[in-house]
Amino acid sequence: MDHRSPRTSELLSAIVTAHSAERIGVGEIVHALRNRAFGLSILLLGLPNCLPMPPGLPVICGVLLCLVGGQMVMARDELWLPRWLANRTISRGLLEKIVNGSLKLIRRFEGYSRPRLPYFSSPSARFVLGGLVVVLGLLLLLPIPIFGNLPPGIAVVILGLGLVERDGVFILAGVVATLISFGVMGLLSWMLYQGALAVM
């Protein structure tokens, strides 16, 4: 079977094992992603929203996703980070928690994933996908409690994995998951609005 090498799980594991310092620079992480920086960045920014993480992290992920998606819309070949962001660091423990907590699921995805339907990972398709990533990033900024960040987080992860593996089937699944997350987030927002009206 035609799998990309190294696989997504191998690259994510290598990011953690390649750094022994207690804190790792964001710019170092992006550099380690090599030619798959866009897809893996999207995947990494989606994963925390599917796992138990500190409050406020979805907002940070949402802002960064807007930055990554915007550059996809502009058809950039390399992911650019402003210096203030590239110089920021995150704890190695948090990165390990994100990566290790997701490896089992990612490896399961990899069992079904392979490069196919190349049009959906082409430059013209990336323009549309970048716009979807921006919208998903904005959804993560919404202050919806409990599991409000989960639907867009799942959509982001599927899109990211599809882009990394150049798998058009997974990319299409990510588009469907994005549309579903729009509906779920819209329903949750309406329920919160109705609840606020009821207590006024």
N, C-alpha and C positions, 0 to 999 in steps of 0.2 A: 504494500500500500504506500501511496505517496504522502508521507508525513513530513512536515517541516522539521528540521533539526538545527539546534536543539528544540525540544518541545517547550511549551509555555511553563509547565511545572518545573522543568530543569532550570530555565532562566530565573524564575522566581526564587528557587532554592539557592541558586548561585549568588543572587543579590545579597542574601542574608549571610551565607558562609564566607563571602569574599571580604566582609568587613568585620573586624574584631573590636573596633572602637565602640564605646557606649552610645555615642550619637553619630548619626549618619546624615550627611548633607543631601538635601533634595536634588541638587545638581549632580551629585555622584550617582544617585539612584537612576536618574534619567540617562546619564552617560552609559551606565551599565546595561540599559535596555537595548542599546545598539540600534539596529535598523528597524526595530519593532517598537520604538519609543511611543508612538501614538497609541497603538492598540494596547500595549502593556500598561501605559499610564492610565488609560480609560479603565482597564481591568482592575488595576490597583486602587483606583479612586472609587470604584463601585463596591469592592469587597467589604470595606468597613461598614457599609450600610446594610450588609447582610449578616453581620456578626455583632455580638454585644460589644459596644465601644463607648468611650467617654462621651458625655454630652458635648455638643458643639462641633464634633468631628464631621457630621453630615454637611454643616454649613461650609466648612473649609473645603470638603470634597466637592461641593457644588460650585464654589467659586473657581476651583482649579479645573473642573470639568468644562466650565464656560471658556476658560483660557485655552484648553486643549482643543475643544470643539471649534472655537473661533479660528484657530490656526488651520484646522482641517478645511474649513470653509474658504480660507484664503489660499489653500493649496500649497502650504509650506511643505518642503521636503524634510526639514529637520525641526524637531520640537524646540522652541525657544522659551526660555524662562527669564523673567526679569531678575537682575542681580540680587535684589533683596530676597526673592523667593529661592533662587538657586543656593544662596548662602544659608538659608534656614536649615535647621537640623531636626530630626526626629529620633526618638530613642530606639536603640536596636531591639529592645524588648517589645515595643509596640509593633515594629515592622515584623518581628518573628511571629507575634500573635496573629497578625493579619495573614501572613503567608502560610504559616503552619495550620491555621484554622480553616484554610480554603483548599489546601493541596489535594485532599481526598476527593472533593467535588470536582476540582479542575481535572484531575487524572481520569475521573469517570467521563467527563466531557471529551477528553482527548481520545478515549476509546472509540468514539463515534465521529470524531472530527478529522477532516483532511481537506486539502485545497480542492475546491470545486466551485462551479458557477462563478468564474473569475470576474464577470461583469460587476458583481455586487461588491467587490473590493477594488474596483478600478478608480482612477482619479475622479471621473465624473460622478460616480456613486459616492465617493468620499465627501464630496461637497454637500450632498443631502444628509449623509450620516453625521457629518460635523454639525449641521443644524440641529439634528435630533439630540446630539450629545449636549449642545448648549441648552436646549429646552429641558432635558433631564437634569442638568445642573441647576437650572432655575427652580425645578420642582423640589430639589433637595433643600432649597433655601426656605421653603414654606414651613412655618412652625406648626406642623401637624403632629400631635402626640402619639405615643405608643408605637405603632408600626408604620407611621406615615412615610418614613424614608425607605421602607422595604421594597415597595413596587418599583420605583425608579431605580433603586440600587440593583435589583435583579436584572432589569432591562439593560443597565449599564454593563454589568458583568457579562451578559450574553453577547452584547455588541462588541465588547472588548475582546472576548475570546474569539469571536468570529473574525475580527480584523487581524488579530495576531496570527491565527492559523490560516487566514485567507479562505475561510470556509463560507461560501455564499449562503448555505443552508442555515448556519448559525446566525449569520447577519440578518437574514430574513426573519428568523425566530426572534432576534433582538428587536427588530422593527415591530413585530406583532406584540412583544412584551411591552414595548414603549407605548403603543396604542392602548393596551390594557391598563398600563400605569396611569395614562391620562384619565381614563374612565374612573379608576379607583380613586385617584387623587381628587378628581372633580366631585365624586360622591362624598368622600370624607370632608372636603371643604364645605359642601352643601350641608352636611349633617352638623358640622361645627357652627355654621351660620344659623341654622335652625335652633340649635341648642342655646346659642347666645341670645336669640330673640325670645326664647321661652323664659329665660331668667331675667329679662329686662322688665 
